[in-house]
Amino acid sequence: MTQSTSQVAIVTGGSRGIGLAIARALVADGINVTVTGRDEGHLSAARARIEGAGPGAVETLRADVRQYADMERVIDATVARFGGLDILVNNAGLGIFADVADMTPAQWSEVVDTNLTGVFNACHAAIPRLRQRGGGFIINISSLAGKNAFVGAAAYCASKAGLNAFSEALMQEVRYDNIRVSYVMPGSVATGFSGGDESRGADWKIAPEDVAEVVRDLLRHHPRSLPSRVEIRPSRPRK
């Protein structure tokens, strides 16, 4: 086992977009980070971009948040590599956009199982390890779609609304264990999410690094108070 006095974090879905920006920001702050994703190629490319971002170390592990056994394995491997766990950032997310009448049951399950059940899986596996450290931080990356529903996004909006409620309940369950829980609700972000073109709208959308900065601010916040929900949106959206 590699022991470390540095903080240790897991970022799910950290090989691209918002997750990659968060992982880079944490490593820059000297935090040792495990990044998960489902694609080995994306993970390999992410490692090259994260290493050298700062004094923190990085590990990449292929895992599917929908599979509880995968998240148990990630938690155990992270503790074995870095000596513990202090921070869990649930960022893995999926969007399949279609009207309810046109969406298949399999597509519905894929969205909800990734965006909501995946967060449960990671939290359930991580909480005992956070308690062993005397506390920690869970940050769930949600979306403004969780409160502003729109046509063609019933599954995505429902999963994010559920994630918001889950985060609120979890926050109350574990706060006396010195585990803080916050959720971040970004609006339009310039990423390749759901197969989109990350350069499209980059002149007005939120940058992934903006969301990462919010995560850093939450981790640095004085423990006597908790910004339990943060909304972040483009300051000058399209008219």
GIVENPE-V177132 format. One record per helix or strand of 3 or more residues. SS is the DSSP state (@ for helix, = for strand). FROM is the first residue (numbers start at 0). TO is the last residue. If there is no record, write none. Layout:
ss->{SS	SS}
from->{FROM	FROM}
to->{TO	TO}
This chain:
ss->{=	@	=	@	=	@	=	@	=	@	@	=	@	@	=}
from->{7	16	31	39	57	67	86	104	135	143	153	178	192	207	228}
to->{10	27	36	49	61	81	89	131	140	145	176	185	194	219	231}
